[in-house]
């Protein structure tokens, strides 16, 4: 609740709310106001490793759930699951963080997870975004637009029905 209400003891909170004589800039990057949103999503220092690690952990859990649902061999516990680049179970192939090579150049060709079902002739592209509670609708639209050209190329090359699923957290 404190994070949602922006009431965590950040430098900005101390400066603006508690009226302490303290610099309100971020302790790490020293460029922006140190707010909860900045620490969760916008700090250039944390973006190098921490945000990517958080994104990959959430994707790993999603990948684990997909593999469990499909009945592919996984670990007993989700937190020990280490996704392989390719899982195959019957007619279904699950790709983890793999680039799709197309005849035409596509700038966004690496969604987080691709599920290709040869029997049902479907291909599902899943891409994850972690946000604050603003711009969810906008980010969902951006993700769909980002992978639209890849979806068209996949349909042209493999002839499946292609779906884009943006997962917004």
Phi, psi and omega per residue, in radians:
X1 nan -0.687 -3.110
X2 -1.103 -0.700 3.129
X3 -1.148 -0.747 3.129
X4 -1.096 -0.640 3.138
X5 -1.491 0.097 -3.130
X6 1.029 0.586 -3.076
X7 -1.879 0.371 3.051
X8 -1.425 2.581 -3.020
X9 -1.277 1.223 3.043
X10 -1.543 2.949 3.103
X11 -1.061 -0.678 3.136
X12 -1.136 -0.743 3.115
X13 -1.075 -0.795 3.139
X14 -1.090 -0.705 -3.093
X15 -1.284 -0.872 -3.003
X16 -1.480 -0.668 -3.056
X17 -1.641 -0.899 -3.097
X18 -1.453 -0.146 3.099
X19 1.025 0.609 3.085
X20 -1.416 2.667 3.097
X21 -1.422 1.380 -3.100
X22 -2.476 2.560 3.093
X23 -1.179 2.316 -3.086
X24 -1.526 -0.024 -3.140
X25 -1.269 2.733 -3.140
X26 -1.054 2.371 3.131
X27 -1.184 -0.417 -3.080
X28 -1.602 -1.002 -3.060
X29 -1.596 -0.365 3.123
X30 1.043 0.360 -3.083
X31 -1.931 -0.689 -3.032
X32 -2.061 2.881 3.053
X33 -1.052 2.386 -3.142
X34 -1.482 1.515 3.082
X35 -1.873 2.982 3.094
X36 -1.075 -0.804 3.132
X37 -1.032 -0.720 3.132
X38 -1.086 -0.773 -3.127
X39 -1.195 -0.622 -3.115
X40 -1.336 -0.623 -2.969
X41 -2.266 -0.406 -2.882
X42 -2.075 0.023 -3.080
X43 -1.407 2.160 -3.097
X44 -1.121 -0.499 3.116
X45 -1.238 -0.770 3.137
X46 -1.269 -0.461 -3.100
X47 -1.106 -0.526 -3.074
X48 -1.086 -0.673 -3.080
X49 -2.281 -0.892 -2.971
X50 -1.109 -0.798 -3.127
X51 -1.154 -0.710 3.122
X52 -1.126 -0.728 3.120
X53 -1.119 -0.737 3.101
X54 -1.093 -0.787 3.122
X55 -1.023 -0.819 -3.110
X56 -1.163 -0.603 3.093
X57 -1.142 -0.737 3.119
X58 -1.162 -0.740 3.099
X59 -1.097 -0.663 3.112
X60 -1.085 -0.732 3.097
X61 -1.115 -0.746 3.098
X62 -1.084 -0.773 3.120
X63 -1.077 -0.766 3.108
X64 -1.017 -0.802 -3.129
X65 -1.101 -0.698 3.119
X66 -1.136 -0.810 -3.140
X67 -1.104 -0.707 3.097
X68 -1.074 -0.780 -3.139
X69 -1.087 -0.689 -3.128
X70 -1.372 -0.245 3.134
X71 1.469 0.275 3.087
X72 -1.320 2.792 -3.090
X73 -1.218 2.094 3.101
X74 -2.377 3.049 3.090
X75 -1.310 2.887 3.138
X76 -1.220 -0.581 -3.068
X77 -2.001 2.395 -3.068
X78 -1.122 -0.547 -3.080
X79 -1.344 -0.142 3.040
X80 -1.793 -0.005 -3.121
X81 -1.198 2.199 3.067
X82 -2.090 1.824 -3.061
X83 -1.071 2.361 2.994
X84 -1.532 2.735 3.139
X85 -1.041 -0.574 -3.101
X86 -2.408 2.243 2.981
X87 -2.069 2.359 3.071
X88 -2.242 2.337 3.088
X89 -2.448 1.779 -3.106
X90 1.116 -2.138 -3.117
X91 -1.554 0.019 -3.060
X92 -1.882 2.307 3.067
X93 -2.088 2.287 3.102
X94 -2.003 2.095 3.139
X95 -1.828 2.363 -3.141
X96 -1.937 2.028 3.017
X97 0.916 0.803 -3.111
X98 -1.947 2.410 3.073
X99 -1.360 2.459 3.067
X100 -1.745 2.118 -3.140
X101 -1.557 2.174 -3.078
X102 -2.100 2.848 3.110
X103 -1.174 -0.716 3.107
X104 -1.689 2.653 -3.131
X105 -1.245 2.214 3.095
X106 -2.184 2.139 -3.083
X107 -1.213 -0.730 3.135
X108 -1.767 1.642 -3.087
X109 -2.153 0.314 -3.096
X110 -2.336 1.309 3.029
X111 -1.224 2.895 -3.097
X112 -1.119 -0.799 -3.104
X113 -2.402 2.414 3.046
X114 -2.167 2.254 3.074
X115 -2.012 2.016 -3.119
X116 -1.964 2.113 3.139
X117 -1.962 1.874 -3.079
X118 -1.236 -0.627 -3.102
X119 -1.178 -0.836 -3.130
X120 -1.502 -0.068 -3.116
X121 0.932 0.955 3.086
X122 -2.258 2.705 3.056
X123 -2.457 2.206 -3.109
X124 -2.044 2.178 3.086
X125 -1.790 2.170 -3.130
X126 -2.051 2.222 3.088
X127 -2.342 2.408 -3.007
X128 -1.879 2.505 3.010
X129 -2.394 2.414 3.093
X130 -1.979 2.112 -3.040
X131 -2.216 2.987 2.837
X132 -1.350 -3.074 -3.064
X133 -1.459 0.421 3.060
X134 -1.968 2.766 3.024
X135 0.996 0.564 3.119
X136 -1.163 -0.839 -3.122
X137 -1.091 -0.752 3.139
X138 -1.106 -0.774 -3.137
X139 -1.146 -0.672 3.092
X140 -1.071 -0.782 3.117
X141 -1.111 -0.720 3.129
X142 -1.093 -0.733 3.128
X143 -1.112 -0.765 3.129
X144 -1.105 -0.742 3.119
X145 -1.165 -0.682 -3.118
X146 -1.024 -0.709 -3.059
X147 -1.765 0.098 -3.124
X148 -1.061 -0.797 -3.123
X149 -1.164 -0.610 3.062
X150 -1.140 -0.726 3.118
X151 -1.058 -0.752 3.121
X152 -1.105 -0.745 3.127
X153 -1.149 -0.697 3.105
X154 -1.100 -0.749 3.109
X155 -1.093 -0.672 -3.136
X156 -1.204 -0.704 -3.064
X157 -1.420 -0.835 -3.009
X158 -1.786 -0.260 3.131
X159 1.136 0.607 3.026
X160 -1.746 2.981 2.953
X161 -1.450 2.141 -3.045
X162 -1.839 2.362 3.135
X163 -2.230 2.453 3.090
X164 -1.903 2.172 3.115
X165 -2.075 1.808 3.029
X166 -1.434 2.229 3.097
X167 -1.797 1.983 -3.070
X168 -1.938 2.140 3.138
X169 -2.096 nan nan
